Amino acid sequence: AQSVTQLGSHVSVSEGALVLLRCNYSSSVPPYLFWYVQYPNQGLQLLLKYTTGATLVKGINGFEAEFKKSETSFHLTKPSAHMSDAAEYFCAVRKTSYDKVIFGPGTSLSVIP
Amino acid sequence: ETGVTQSPTHLIKTRGQQVTLRCSSQSGHNTVSWYQQALGQGPQFIFQYYREEENGRGNFPPRFSGLQFPNYSSELNVNALELDDSALYLCASSFVGPNIYEQYFGPGTRLTVT
C-alpha cells in the first residue's frame, strides 16, 4: 500500500531563509507526486506535481521539488521564504491518473520576520 | 479560484443526525472525490465518483454515502453522525484521462458534531 511521510509537523524559518519541507513515500510502482498548500480556512491549492520526465519540477510562488527515486523522496524547497508562505503543506502520491490521492500528515510552515 | 464550490461553509449537527454536503465541480470535469480532514491531519480519501458511479472507496463505513449527478455536481451524505465525524470535508473534481493528474479542490465544509 502507498503511504506518505512528512518529517517535521512544524517548521519555522526566518524571512529570506531557505525553506525545506521533507516528504518520503512508499510505493510499489513509480508514483505521481504532488505538493499542495492550504491556507487557514481554505481548501488545497496545487503547488507542483511530478508525473514523468525531468525530476526537478518547478511550481508556483517560487517553490520547486526534486524527485529522487533512489531515496523515495520528493522534498519541497524555496530559496527565500516570504511571510505569505506561512501555511500548511501536504505531500501527496497517486498511483495512476485514475487512482485516489494519498496525503501525508502535513507540515505547518511558520515564517519569522 | 478553482471553480469548485461547496455548500454550506459551516454546519453544526447533533450526534445521531444526518447531514448532506454539496459540491459543484469545475466545468468539464467528470470525476469527483471526497476527503475528510480532521483537525491537524492530512485529508483522508472517502470515495470517488466517475460518471455517476462510485469507483473507489477509502476506509469509511457505509453510513458515508454519495451521489454524483448528470451535471457532475455531487453530494456527500453521512448518517448517524458521531463526534469523530467533526472535520473539514473537501471535494475535489478532475477530468480523468491519460496523463491528466490534477485534482481541483473546493474550499471545504466545516462540520461540527456536538
Interface residues (C-beta under 8 A of the other chain):
Chain A: V4 Y32 F34 Y36 N41 Q42 G43 L44 Q45 L46 K49 T51 F90 A92 R94 S97 Y98 D99 K100 V101 I102 F103 G104 P105 G106
Chain B: T2 V4 S33 Y35 G40 Q41 G42 P43 Q44 F45 Q48 Y50 N55 G56 G58 L90 A92 V96 G97 P98 N99 I100 Y101 E102 Q103 Y104 F105 G106 P107 G108
